[in-house]
Amino acid sequence: MYSLHFDSKNSKEHFGTVDPKTGKFSSLAILPGVQSVTVGTSSLDPDKGEYYFKAKSIFLTVDLNNGSVLKTASNPDNFIFSQER
């Protein structure tokens, strides 16, 4: 299970894993410059090994294996999410 975790003591956003039995978070990487993660905007692609989410005014793609940021894309504040079916 993957998750984002904000370390309020050090003001750092982490990407990592959560042990489903214990609930313990293990950081894979600190995500530099990431602030104000938008709740409900994350998605996972296990085939590509990528995790996607929105933080303030950017979209990020993170590598599931090591937590490195693979891609970023700017997002205007008024962007509306839509889902095609």
Order of alpha helices (4+ residues) and beta strands (2+ residues): beta-beta-beta-beta-beta-beta-beta
